[in-house]
Amino acid sequence: MDDANNNVQETESSRHSDTRSRWSRLKQAWKKTTIGNKLIVLLTFTIALSNFFYVLYARRQWKVMGGQLAEMARQYPKLEESADAAKSDAETAAAGLVLGQRPWVKIKHRIVSPLTFNIGGRASSIPVAMMTVEDTIENIGQSVAENVLSWEDVIPMDPDHSTKTARARQKEWCDANRHPDPRGLSGYTLFPHDPSIEQSSVGPQMPKVAEAVIRNEARDINGKVAFVLVGCVCYRSSFEKPDAPTHQTRFMYYLGVPQKEGGFQPYIFPQGVAADLRLITIPDGFTAD
């Protein structure tokens, strides 16, 4: 037993002696090493130590980023909803701005020369019924109206007492100018509260008048015909895209003779000068968009 203990002690002693000897040799080698080599060793050690701490830091950052990515993935639907809501709010605000600041164009009319029948045709030999109307076109909005164009015409009412033909002609012109041909007329600019006053001579050819004459009905309107004035004003807002559809103010008046007992009489004989005709506003005659 004592021999075993002695062997262990001798082994331990030998190990410590080898360690001291190794450190002694290292010290001697270090003392003999040049200053340049010593600096290289110290620099290498510093770099290794820095890399060690960087690896620890990077691992920690990856863990943090992984958690953030997971949270972002979890929050993505809510973020998407918030973005959509913000976009919708912005579009609503823009639409509100356009609506509050856009131009609004109105038009009113006055007969300058009464409807006169069988006037010689200007561009052809076909006689016409003609009337001259004064138009006052005013922008009552808050901004400039651009590409302003207007059209109007006097059209006979149909023999069945309807305005189908007149409304169809109005729809044809107004719809065609909802998206006007950029190669056509560009119109003019209308500033707010600075009315434009112009005159136009309008009316149908006499063969069209003859087709609309009432026949084989009550004695008081037999052989007579009625007329309406229809038209449209088209314009754009400076806030909108150039290819946006135009805004329009559409109008329709009956032409009639006011009666003492109230109301008006639209039917007249298609001859001579209808000096007593007036423009009669009807409830569904005006629309604006």
NORPEJO-V723494 format. One record per backbone hydrogen bond with DSSP energy under -1.0 kcal/mol. NH is the residue of the N-H (numbers start at 0). CO is the residue of the C=O. If there is no record, write none. Layout:
{{NH CO} {NH CO}}
This chain:
{{4 0} {5 1} {6 2} {7 3} {8 4} {9 5} {10 6} {11 7} {12 8} {13 9} {14 10} {15 11} {16 12} {17 13} {18 14} {19 15} {20 16} {21 17} {22 18} {23 19} {24 20} {25 21} {26 22} {27 23} {28 24} {29 25} {30 26} {31 27} {32 28} {37 33} {38 34} {39 35} {40 36} {41 37} {42 38} {43 39} {44 40} {45 41} {46 42} {47 43} {48 44} {49 45} {50 46} {51 47} {52 48} {53 49} {54 50} {55 51} {56 52} {57 53} {58 54} {59 55} {60 56} {61 57} {62 58} {63 59} {64 60} {65 61} {66 62} {67 63} {68 64} {69 65} {70 66} {71 67} {72 68} {73 69} {74 70} {75 71} {78 74} {79 75} {80 76} {81 77} {82 78} {83 79} {84 80} {85 81} {86 82} {87 83} {88 84} {89 85} {90 86} {91 87} {92 88} {93 89} {94 90} {95 91} {96 92} {97 93} {98 94} {99 95} {100 96} {101 97} {105 137} {107 135} {109 133} {111 131} {112 131} {115 129} {116 271} {118 127} {127 118} {128 203} {129 115} {130 201} {131 112} {132 199} {133 109} {134 197} {135 107} {136 195} {137 105} {139 103} {141 101} {144 189} {145 235} {147 187} {148 233} {150 231} {152 229} {154 227} {156 225} {157 161} {160 157} {166 162} {167 163} {168 164} {169 165} {170 166} {171 167} {172 168} {173 169} {174 170} {175 171} {176 172} {177 174} {183 180} {187 147} {189 144} {192 138} {193 190} {195 136} {197 134} {199 132} {201 130} {205 126} {208 204} {209 205} {210 206} {212 209} {213 223} {220 217} {221 217} {222 213} {223 220} {224 267} {227 154} {228 252} {229 152} {230 250} {231 150} {232 248} {233 148} {234 246} {235 145} {239 236} {243 240} {245 177} {246 234} {248 232} {249 286} {250 230} {252 228} {253 279} {254 226} {255 277} {256 264} {258 262} {261 258} {264 256} {267 224} {270 268} {273 114} {274 272} {276 273} {277 255} {279 253} {284 281} {286 249} {288 247}}
